[in-house]
Amino acid sequence: MNNFLENLKGDLLDRRLRPIVALVVVGLLGALAFTVLGGSSEPVPSAKPSQPLPVALSSGVPISPSVREDALAETTSGGSARHLGSVRDPFGALLSASGPSTSSSSSSSGSSSAASTTGSSSSPATSGGSAEQSGGSGGSSGSSKPAAPSKPKTVYQLDVLFGQVISGAEKSSQLAALDNIKTLTPLPSIKVPLLIYRGVRKGGKDATFTVSGEAILSGPGTCTPSPYDCEAISLKTGQAEHVQYLPTGSETAVTYELKVASIQAQEASIAEVESLWRGQSQAGLEVLRSANLLRVPGLRNTDVAGVLVAAG
């Protein structure tokens, strides 16, 4: 061992190896000095002051209650210069986004509650106002169409000649003109209701009368349901029918003549049609009810008073 150390010492002290040994020693010393000096030159980080806890917004995003006004470093050198100018609060957008919505929701809830309170306190006036608004909104809506005006109805005006036939050497008739006769009018009178006017068949073909008394008919009129059981008679324009009956307690028969002078078609509004229904003879209606003659054989009433159509 001693010989090895002696030989190593001799080799190191050899002039040829002295430059290499010197470089190694210098390198070791430099590494040691860099380690010692570099570690001691670094600044010791100071303890950061305690920061307040973040405050949570209603939207759930925590933010700091105060925003630093001084510029933060954006470079590794720690410089305070900024590339984009003035300081910007990164949470400003969140605040602006959440603030108006919260306030608007609260204001809307407040207004709705106020409206509900007002509506509950004045329900009668509100109900009337809502009805008016609903009508106005229907008229102002662009998609809604105005109600089409109702089409006029066709009605018929019947003019007849009616009177007693005078018997003698030459029979003559004293006929009175009855223009625009009302539906269910009894002829010749309410006390002697031999015929009751029922209406004109659609198209103005003829006028129909119910035979409500004990009478004998003669003429060109058409009897229904049959000539042997004449419950109703129909006459066209220009046709005349004789109606003969025997008054109670008399031995002499009385004859009347009924002639259809004209049948004219007219257009009537809804109001005029309703007026026709109200203008029917109530006396004639009572006669038909008591005699059970409301039904016209082979015909039926329409939605217009005085207009008849075929029952089939």
C-alpha positions as CSV (number, residue, x, y, z in Angstrom):
1,M,0.0,0.0,0.0
2,N,2.7,2.4,0.9
3,N,4.5,1.6,-2.3
4,F,1.3,2.4,-4.3
5,L,0.9,5.7,-2.7
6,E,4.6,6.5,-3.2
7,N,4.3,5.6,-6.9
8,L,1.1,7.7,-7.3
9,K,2.8,10.7,-5.6
10,G,5.7,10.3,-7.9
11,D,3.6,10.2,-10.9
12,L,1.6,13.3,-9.9
13,L,4.8,15.2,-9.3
14,D,6.1,14.3,-12.6
15,R,6.6,17.4,-14.8
16,R,4.7,15.9,-17.7
17,L,1.5,15.5,-15.7
18,R,1.6,18.7,-13.8
19,P,-0.5,20.7,-16.3
20,I,-3.3,18.1,-16.3
21,V,-3.3,17.9,-12.5
22,A,-3.5,21.7,-12.3
23,L,-6.5,21.8,-14.6
24,V,-8.3,19.2,-12.6
25,V,-7.7,21.1,-9.4
26,V,-8.8,24.4,-10.9
27,G,-12.0,22.7,-12.2
28,L,-12.8,21.2,-8.8
29,L,-12.3,24.6,-7.1
30,G,-14.4,26.4,-9.6
31,A,-17.3,24.0,-9.3
32,L,-17.2,24.2,-5.5
33,A,-17.1,28.1,-5.6
34,F,-20.1,28.2,-8.1
35,T,-22.1,26.0,-5.9
36,V,-21.4,27.9,-2.7
37,L,-21.7,31.4,-4.2
38,G,-24.7,30.7,-6.5
39,G,-26.9,29.2,-3.7
40,S,-26.2,32.0,-1.3
41,S,-26.9,34.8,-3.9
42,E,-30.5,33.8,-4.5
43,P,-33.0,36.1,-2.6
44,V,-34.9,34.4,0.1
45,P,-38.6,34.6,-0.8
46,S,-40.5,36.7,1.7
47,A,-43.7,35.5,3.2
48,K,-46.8,36.6,1.3
49,P,-49.3,38.6,3.2
50,S,-52.5,36.9,3.9
51,Q,-55.2,37.5,1.2
52,P,-58.9,37.7,1.9
53,L,-61.0,34.8,0.9
54,P,-62.7,35.0,-2.5
55,V,-66.3,36.1,-2.6
56,A,-68.8,33.9,-4.5
57,L,-71.1,35.6,-6.9
58,S,-74.7,34.5,-7.4
59,S,-73.5,32.8,-10.6
60,G,-71.1,30.5,-8.6
61,V,-67.8,32.1,-9.8
62,P,-65.5,33.1,-6.9
63,I,-63.8,36.5,-7.3
64,S,-61.7,38.6,-5.1
65,P,-63.4,41.5,-3.4
66,S,-60.7,43.9,-4.6
67,V,-58.9,44.1,-7.9
68,R,-55.3,45.1,-8.1
69,E,-54.8,48.3,-10.0
70,D,-51.1,47.9,-10.6
71,A,-49.9,46.0,-13.6
72,L,-48.7,42.5,-13.0
73,A,-45.5,41.2,-14.6
74,E,-45.8,39.5,-18.0
75,T,-42.1,38.9,-18.5
76,T,-39.6,36.6,-16.9
77,S,-37.5,39.6,-15.9
78,G,-40.3,40.7,-13.6
79,G,-40.9,44.0,-15.4
80,S,-44.1,45.8,-14.7
81,A,-44.7,46.9,-18.4
82,R,-47.8,45.6,-20.1
83,H,-48.3,45.0,-23.7
84,L,-52.0,45.9,-24.0
85,G,-52.2,49.1,-22.1
86,S,-54.4,49.8,-19.0
87,V,-55.5,47.4,-16.3
88,R,-58.5,45.2,-17.1
89,D,-60.7,43.4,-14.6
90,P,-61.0,39.7,-15.8
91,F,-64.2,39.3,-13.8
92,G,-65.9,42.4,-15.1
93,A,-67.7,40.5,-17.9
94,L,-69.0,38.0,-15.3
95,L,-70.3,40.8,-13.1
96,S,-71.9,42.6,-16.1
97,A,-73.5,39.3,-17.3
98,S,-74.8,38.2,-13.9
99,G,-75.7,41.6,-12.6
100,P,-78.4,42.8,-15.1
101,S,-80.0,39.3,-15.3
102,T,-80.3,39.2,-11.5
103,S,-81.7,42.7,-11.3
104,S,-84.0,42.1,-14.3
105,S,-85.3,38.9,-12.8
106,S,-85.8,40.5,-9.5
107,S,-87.5,43.5,-11.1
108,S,-89.7,41.3,-13.3
109,S,-90.7,39.2,-10.3
110,G,-91.5,42.4,-8.4
111,S,-93.5,43.8,-11.3
112,S,-95.3,40.5,-11.7
113,S,-96.2,40.3,-8.0
114,A,-97.3,44.0,-8.2
115,A,-99.4,43.2,-11.3
116,S,-101.0,40.2,-9.6
117,T,-101.7,42.3,-6.5
118,T,-103.3,45.0,-8.7
119,G,-105.3,42.4,-10.7
120,S,-106.6,40.7,-7.6
121,S,-107.8,44.0,-6.1
122,S,-109.6,45.1,-9.2
123,S,-111.0,41.9,-10.8
124,P,-114.4,43.3,-12.1
125,A,-112.7,46.1,-14.1
126,T,-110.0,43.6,-15.3
127,S,-112.6,41.2,-16.6
128,G,-114.3,43.8,-18.6
129,G,-111.0,45.2,-20.0
130,S,-109.8,41.7,-21.0
131,A,-113.0,41.2,-23.0
132,E,-112.4,44.4,-24.8
133,Q,-108.8,43.6,-25.4
134,S,-109.6,40.1,-26.7
135,G,-112.0,41.7,-29.3
136,G,-109.4,44.3,-30.3
137,S,-106.6,41.8,-30.6
138,G,-108.7,39.7,-32.9
139,G,-109.4,42.6,-35.2
140,S,-105.8,43.8,-35.3
141,S,-104.1,40.4,-35.8
142,G,-102.7,40.1,-39.3
143,S,-103.3,36.4,-39.5
144,S,-107.0,36.4,-38.5
145,K,-109.5,37.0,-41.2
146,P,-112.6,39.2,-40.6
147,A,-115.9,37.3,-40.3
148,A,-117.5,36.9,-43.7
149,P,-120.8,38.8,-43.9
150,S,-123.8,36.4,-43.8
151,K,-125.5,35.9,-47.2
152,P,-128.9,37.3,-47.6
153,K,-131.8,34.9,-47.5
154,T,-134.5,34.6,-50.2
155,V,-138.0,35.3,-49.0
156,Y,-141.3,35.5,-50.9
157,Q,-144.0,38.2,-50.9
158,L,-147.4,36.8,-51.6
159,D,-150.3,39.0,-52.9
160,V,-153.8,37.5,-53.0
161,L,-157.3,38.5,-53.8
162,F,-160.0,37.2,-51.4
163,G,-163.7,37.8,-51.1
164,Q,-167.2,36.4,-51.0
165,V,-168.9,35.2,-54.2
166,I,-172.4,36.8,-54.6
167,S,-174.9,34.3,-55.9
168,G,-177.7,35.5,-58.3
169,A,-178.5,35.5,-61.9
170,E,-174.8,36.2,-62.6
171,K,-172.3,35.3,-59.9
172,S,-169.9,38.1,-59.0
173,S,-167.1,38.2,-56.6
174,Q,-166.2,41.1,-54.3
175,L,-162.5,40.4,-53.9
176,A,-160.2,42.5,-51.7
177,A,-156.5,42.8,-52.3
178,L,-154.3,41.4,-49.5
179,D,-150.8,42.4,-50.3
180,N,-147.7,40.8,-48.6
181,I,-149.9,38.5,-46.5
182,K,-148.3,37.3,-43.3
183,T,-147.5,33.6,-42.7
184,L,-150.2,31.7,-40.7
185,T,-152.9,34.3,-41.5
186,P,-156.4,32.7,-41.2
187,L,-158.9,33.3,-44.0
188,P,-161.5,34.7,-44.2
189,S,-161.1,35.6,-40.5
190,I,-160.0,34.4,-37.1
191,K,-163.6,33.5,-36.2
192,V,-164.0,31.5,-39.4
193,P,-160.6,30.1,-40.2
194,L,-161.3,28.0,-43.3
195,L,-157.8,28.4,-44.8
196,I,-154.5,29.3,-43.2
197,Y,-151.6,30.5,-45.3
198,R,-148.5,28.4,-44.7
199,G,-145.9,29.8,-47.2
200,V,-144.4,29.6,-50.7
201,R,-142.6,26.6,-52.0
202,K,-138.9,27.3,-52.6
203,G,-138.4,28.7,-56.1
204,G,-141.8,30.5,-56.0
205,K,-143.7,27.7,-57.7
206,D,-146.9,28.0,-55.7
207,A,-148.4,29.1,-52.4
208,T,-149.8,26.6,-49.9
209,F,-152.8,26.9,-47.6
210,T,-153.9,24.5,-44.9
211,V,-157.6,23.6,-45.0
212,S,-158.6,23.9,-41.3
213,G,-162.4,24.0,-41.5
214,E,-165.2,21.9,-42.9
215,A,-165.2,23.2,-46.5
216,I,-165.8,22.1,-50.0
217,L,-163.0,23.1,-52.5
218,S,-163.4,23.5,-56.2
219,G,-160.9,24.8,-58.7
220,P,-157.5,24.1,-60.3
221,G,-155.6,23.9,-57.0
222,T,-153.6,20.8,-56.0
223,C,-154.7,19.0,-52.9
224,T,-152.4,17.0,-50.7
225,P,-152.1,14.3,-49.6
226,S,-154.9,13.4,-52.1
227,P,-158.0,15.0,-53.8
228,Y,-160.2,12.8,-51.5
229,D,-158.3,13.9,-48.3
230,C,-157.4,17.5,-48.9
231,E,-155.5,18.8,-45.9
232,A,-153.7,21.5,-47.9
233,I,-154.1,23.2,-51.2
234,S,-151.4,24.7,-53.4
235,L,-152.1,27.5,-56.0
236,K,-149.9,28.9,-58.6
237,T,-149.9,32.5,-59.7
238,G,-153.2,33.4,-61.5
239,Q,-155.0,30.4,-60.2
240,A,-158.3,30.8,-58.2
241,E,-160.0,28.4,-55.9
242,H,-163.6,28.4,-54.5
243,V,-164.1,27.5,-50.9
244,Q,-167.7,26.7,-49.8
245,Y,-168.9,26.0,-46.3
246,L,-172.1,25.9,-44.3
247,P,-172.3,28.2,-41.3
248,T,-173.6,26.8,-38.1
249,G,-177.5,27.1,-37.8
250,S,-177.8,28.2,-41.5
251,E,-179.3,26.4,-44.5
252,T,-177.5,28.5,-47.1
253,A,-173.8,27.8,-47.9
254,V,-171.3,30.6,-48.2
255,T,-168.7,30.6,-51.0
256,Y,-165.4,32.4,-51.0
257,E,-162.9,32.9,-53.7
258,L,-159.1,32.8,-53.2
259,K,-156.9,34.0,-56.1
260,V,-153.1,34.2,-56.1
261,A,-152.2,37.5,-57.6
262,S,-148.4,37.4,-57.5
263,I,-145.4,35.7,-55.9
264,Q,-142.3,37.8,-55.7
265,A,-138.8,36.7,-54.5
266,Q,-136.8,39.1,-52.4
267,E,-133.5,39.2,-50.6
268,A,-133.7,39.7,-46.8
269,S,-131.1,40.2,-44.2
270,I,-130.8,38.2,-41.0
271,A,-132.7,40.9,-39.1
272,E,-135.5,40.9,-41.6
273,V,-135.7,37.1,-41.5
274,E,-136.0,37.3,-37.7
275,S,-138.7,39.9,-38.1
276,L,-140.7,37.5,-40.4
277,W,-140.6,34.9,-37.7
278,R,-141.9,37.3,-35.1
279,G,-144.6,38.6,-37.6
280,Q,-146.3,35.3,-38.0
281,S,-150.0,35.2,-36.9
282,Q,-150.3,33.8,-33.5
283,A,-154.0,33.3,-33.9
284,G,-153.5,31.1,-36.9
285,L,-150.8,29.1,-35.0
286,E,-153.3,28.4,-32.2
287,V,-155.8,27.1,-34.7
288,L,-153.3,24.7,-36.2
289,R,-152.3,23.5,-32.8
290,S,-155.8,22.9,-31.6
291,A,-156.7,21.0,-34.9
292,N,-153.3,19.1,-34.9
293,L,-152.5,20.5,-38.3
294,L,-149.0,21.9,-37.8
295,R,-147.6,19.4,-40.3
296,V,-148.0,20.2,-44.0
297,P,-148.3,17.0,-46.1
298,G,-145.3,16.5,-48.4
299,L,-143.7,19.8,-47.3
300,R,-141.6,21.1,-44.4
301,N,-140.5,24.5,-43.1
302,T,-137.0,25.9,-43.7
303,D,-135.0,28.3,-41.5
304,V,-136.9,31.2,-43.2
305,A,-140.5,31.8,-42.2
306,G,-142.9,31.3,-45.1
307,V,-140.5,29.2,-47.3
308,L,-141.3,25.6,-47.8
309,V,-139.4,22.7,-49.4
310,A,-140.3,19.1,-50.2
311,A,-140.3,16.9,-47.1
312,G,-138.2,14.2,-48.8
